[in-house]
Amino acid sequence: MRKFLSLLLGLGIGAAIGALLVSFFSPLSSDELRAHYERALAAGRKASAERRSELEQELADLGKNSNKL
């Protein structure tokens, strides 16, 4: 149990140091990074909605075709 807690502590400290280094050496400001993240998130949501619509249409078409058999 003690080794596991040491591992968790080490991972936590490593993640904190990594986050600090990324924030210091990132070529983008925090506002630019946030805007980039929001654009990527919006694009992902749009692509997801489009694909869902396509799959729902395919499912409806399959349902119509199975009733004809």
SEVEX-568226 format. One line per 4 residues: number of its first residue (from 1); their letters; for each residue x, y, z negated of N, C-alpha, C. Coordinates in steps of 0.05 Angstrom, whole numbers, plus 5000, padded with zeros to 4 digits. Atoms other than C-alpha are relative to their C-alpha. Layout:
! residues N
NUM> A> X Y Z X Y Z X Y Z  ...
END
This chain:
! residues 69
1> MRKF> 5017 4976 5000 5000 5000 5000 5017 5025 5000  4982 4977 5002 5057 5047 4984 5013 5006 5027  4989 4996 4973 5088 5036 5053 4980 5012 5019  5021 4989 4983 5022 5051 5086 4996 5029 4995
5> LSLL> 5002 4972 5007 5015 5117 5049 5023 5016 5010  4976 4986 4990 5086 5135 5067 4998 5003 5031  5004 4998 4971 5070 5120 5140 4980 5022 5007  5020 4979 4995 5008 5164 5137 5011 5028 4995
9> LGLG> 4987 4974 5006 5047 5220 5105 5019 5008 5022  4981 4994 4979 5101 5215 5157 4986 5008 5026  5015 4993 4975 5050 5216 5214 4988 5027 4997  5012 4974 5004 5016 5276 5184 5020 5023 5002
13> IGAA> 4979 4980 4998 5080 5315 5176 5010 5002 5029  4991 5000 4972 5102 5295 5246 4980 5015 5018  5021 4987 4984 5035 5318 5276 5001 5030 4995  4999 4971 5007 5040 5385 5239 5024 5013 5013
17> IGAL> 4976 4988 4988 5111 5397 5263 4996 5001 5031  5005 5000 4971 5091 5377 5334 4981 5022 5008  5019 4979 4994 5032 5425 5333 5013 5027 4998  4985 4974 5003 5077 5482 5309 5018 5004 5024
21> LVSF> 4982 4997 4978 5128 5468 5363 4985 5006 5026  5016 4995 4976 5075 5466 5417 4990 5029 5000  5010 4973 5000 5046 5532 5394 5022 5021 5004  4978 4981 4996 5114 5566 5393 5011 4999 5028
25> FSPL> 4987 5002 4974 5139 5540 5460 4981 4997 5023  5019 5001 4978 5075 5539 5500 5002 5024 5018  4998 4977 4982 5078 5582 5563 4975 5016 5001  5025 4985 4999 5006 5603 5553 4994 5011 4972
29> SSDE> 5008 4989 5026 4978 5648 5499 4976 4984 4991  5022 5016 5011 4924 5620 5454 4974 5006 5015  5025 4993 4985 4869 5658 5492 5000 4986 5028  4998 5013 4974 4894 5631 5559 4997 4970 4998
33> LRAH> 5002 5029 5005 4900 5561 5531 4971 4993 4995  5029 5005 5007 4829 5565 5503 4983 5002 5026  5015 4996 4975 4803 5591 5570 5004 4976 5019  4994 5024 4983 4838 5534 5607 4985 4976 4990
37> YERA> 5014 5022 5012 4809 5484 5559 4970 5002 5006  5029 4996 4995 4738 5513 5567 4994 4994 5029  5005 5006 4971 4744 5510 5644 5001 4970 5005  4997 5029 4996 4768 5438 5641 4976 4985 4988
41> LAAG> 5023 5012 5013 4712 5420 5593 4975 5004 5017  5024 4995 4984 4659 5453 5637 5001 4983 5026  4998 5016 4976 4686 5418 5699 4994 4970 4994  5005 5028 5008 4684 5351 5663 4970 4995 4995
45> RKAS> 5029 5002 5004 4612 5363 5641 4985 5001 5026  5013 4998 4974 4592 5383 5711 5003 4973 5016  4995 5025 4986 4624 5321 5741 4985 4977 4988  5015 5021 5014 4592 5277 5688 4970 5002 5007
49> AERR> 5028 4997 4994 4523 5306 5702 4994 4992 5029  5003 5008 4972 4532 5297 5777 5000 4969 5003  4998 5030 4998 4554 5224 5769 4976 4987 4987  5024 5011 5013 4497 5210 5721 4976 5002 5018
53> SELE> 5022 4996 4981 4448 5238 5772 5002 4979 5022  4996 5019 4979 4478 5194 5826 4992 4972 4991  5005 5026 5010 4474 5132 5783 4970 4996 4994  5029 5002 5005 4402 5146 5762 4985 4997 5026
57> QELA> 5013 5003 4974 4383 5154 5835 5004 4971 5011  4994 5028 4991 4417 5087 5852 4983 4980 4984  5017 5018 5016 4380 5054 5794 4971 5001 5009  5027 4997 4991 4314 5082 5818 4996 4986 5027
61> DLGK> 5001 5014 4974 4328 5057 5889 5001 4970 4997  5000 5029 5005 4345 4988 5863 4974 4990 4989  5026 5008 5011 4281 4986 5823 4978 4999 5022  5019 5000 4978 4241 5004 5886 5004 4976 5018
65> NSNK> 4994 5022 4983 4277 4952 5927 4993 4973 4988  5006 5025 5014 4267 4897 5875 4970 4994 5000  5029 5003 4999 4192 4909 5875 4990 4990 5027  5008 5008 4973 4189 4897 5950 5006 4971 5005
69> L> 4993 5028 4996 4221 4828 5943 4978 4983 4989
END
